[in-house]
């Protein structure tokens, strides 16, 4: 079994910054991709950013240039640095992990964290 534990969410004013962390434990993956997704009230879960085992990132257009995904393989941890936050970034943020390529689709990920709330006030 795999456990993913997110932290770092909170309330911030528009233009502010937050850094999310997600630590994975349990099952051993050989070269896992990790990703961040988010779900706003009344909306479907959507792709935010993914990162390959060798740290190649991919971003949704809505966050490109504002968010940075990174990882520490020794700690089995992925991070999401979020700058210039906007009210439309308000959502529950989830991390996910899969073996293989860092695909952007929600359906490709078998393991998810419990989510962390990010609220951006205007």
NORNOR-V373974 format. One record per residue. N is the residue number from 1. SS is DSSP state (H for helix, E for strand, C for the rest). PSI is psi as a letter, one per 20 degrees, with the letter a starting at -180 (NA if undefined). D_CENTER is the distance of its C-alpha to the mean C-alpha in Angstrom with 1 decimal. Layout:
BEGIN
n=N ss=SS psi=PSI d_center=D_CENTER
n=N ss=SS psi=PSI d_center=D_CENTER
END
This chain:
BEGIN
n=1 ss=C psi=q d_center=19.8
n=2 ss=E psi=p d_center=16.3
n=3 ss=E psi=p d_center=14.7
n=4 ss=E psi=p d_center=11.1
n=5 ss=E psi=o d_center=11.2
n=6 ss=E psi=q d_center=8.7
n=7 ss=E psi=r d_center=10.6
n=8 ss=C psi=i d_center=11.1
n=9 ss=C psi=r d_center=11.1
n=10 ss=E psi=a d_center=14.5
n=11 ss=E psi=p d_center=16.9
n=12 ss=E psi=q d_center=17.5
n=13 ss=E psi=q d_center=19.9
n=14 ss=C psi=p d_center=19.4
n=15 ss=C psi=i d_center=19.2
n=16 ss=C psi=a d_center=17.6
n=17 ss=C psi=q d_center=14.7
n=18 ss=E psi=q d_center=12.1
n=19 ss=E psi=p d_center=10.1
n=20 ss=E psi=q d_center=7.4
n=21 ss=E psi=q d_center=8.1
n=22 ss=E psi=o d_center=7.7
n=23 ss=E psi=p d_center=11.1
n=24 ss=E psi=q d_center=12.4
n=25 ss=E psi=r d_center=16.1
n=26 ss=E psi=c d_center=18.9
n=27 ss=C psi=q d_center=19.4
n=28 ss=C psi=p d_center=19.8
n=29 ss=C psi=q d_center=18.2
n=30 ss=C psi=g d_center=20.0
n=31 ss=C psi=m d_center=17.5
n=32 ss=E psi=q d_center=14.2
n=33 ss=E psi=q d_center=11.4
n=34 ss=E psi=q d_center=7.8
n=35 ss=E psi=r d_center=5.0
n=36 ss=E psi=p d_center=2.0
n=37 ss=E psi=r d_center=5.2
n=38 ss=E psi=q d_center=7.5
n=39 ss=E psi=o d_center=11.1
n=40 ss=C psi=q d_center=13.9
n=41 ss=C psi=p d_center=17.3
n=42 ss=C psi=j d_center=19.3
n=43 ss=C psi=r d_center=16.9
n=44 ss=C psi=q d_center=15.2
n=45 ss=C psi=p d_center=11.6
n=46 ss=E psi=q d_center=10.4
n=47 ss=E psi=p d_center=8.4
n=48 ss=E psi=g d_center=6.5
n=49 ss=E psi=q d_center=6.2
n=50 ss=E psi=r d_center=7.3
n=51 ss=E psi=p d_center=9.5
n=52 ss=C psi=r d_center=12.7
n=53 ss=C psi=h d_center=14.7
n=54 ss=C psi=k d_center=16.7
n=55 ss=C psi=k d_center=13.9
n=56 ss=C psi=p d_center=14.3
n=57 ss=E psi=r d_center=11.5
n=58 ss=E psi=p d_center=11.3
n=59 ss=E psi=q d_center=10.4
n=60 ss=C psi=q d_center=11.4
n=61 ss=C psi=h d_center=14.6
n=62 ss=C psi=i d_center=13.9
n=63 ss=C psi=i d_center=11.6
n=64 ss=E psi=p d_center=13.4
n=65 ss=C psi=i d_center=15.3
n=66 ss=C psi=h d_center=13.6
n=67 ss=E psi=q d_center=10.0
n=68 ss=E psi=p d_center=9.8
n=69 ss=E psi=q d_center=7.6
n=70 ss=E psi=r d_center=9.8
n=71 ss=E psi=q d_center=10.7
n=72 ss=E psi=o d_center=13.8
n=73 ss=H psi=h d_center=15.3
n=74 ss=H psi=h d_center=18.1
n=75 ss=H psi=j d_center=16.0
n=76 ss=C psi=l d_center=13.7
n=77 ss=E psi=q d_center=10.8
n=78 ss=E psi=q d_center=7.6
n=79 ss=E psi=q d_center=7.1
n=80 ss=E psi=o d_center=5.9
n=81 ss=E psi=p d_center=9.4
n=82 ss=E psi=o d_center=10.2
n=83 ss=C psi=r d_center=13.9
n=84 ss=C psi=l d_center=16.5
n=85 ss=C psi=q d_center=14.7
n=86 ss=C psi=q d_center=16.5
n=87 ss=H psi=h d_center=17.5
n=88 ss=H psi=i d_center=16.0
n=89 ss=H psi=i d_center=12.4
n=90 ss=C psi=p d_center=13.4
n=91 ss=E psi=r d_center=11.5
n=92 ss=E psi=p d_center=10.0
n=93 ss=E psi=p d_center=6.2
n=94 ss=E psi=q d_center=5.6
n=95 ss=E psi=q d_center=4.4
n=96 ss=E psi=q d_center=7.2
n=97 ss=E psi=q d_center=9.9
n=98 ss=E psi=q d_center=13.0
n=99 ss=E psi=p d_center=16.1
n=100 ss=C psi=b d_center=16.9
n=101 ss=C psi=q d_center=15.6
n=102 ss=C psi=m d_center=12.1
n=103 ss=C psi=q d_center=12.9
n=104 ss=C psi=i d_center=11.3
n=105 ss=C psi=p d_center=12.9
n=106 ss=H psi=h d_center=11.7
n=107 ss=H psi=i d_center=15.1
n=108 ss=H psi=i d_center=14.6
n=109 ss=C psi=p d_center=12.3
n=110 ss=C psi=h d_center=14.5
n=111 ss=E psi=p d_center=12.6
n=112 ss=E psi=q d_center=10.2
n=113 ss=C psi=r d_center=9.6
n=114 ss=C psi=i d_center=11.6
n=115 ss=C psi=q d_center=9.3
n=116 ss=E psi=p d_center=9.8
n=117 ss=E psi=p d_center=11.7
n=118 ss=E psi=p d_center=11.5
n=119 ss=E psi=p d_center=15.0
n=120 ss=E psi=o d_center=16.5
n=121 ss=E psi=q d_center=20.2
n=122 ss=C psi=NA d_center=22.5
END
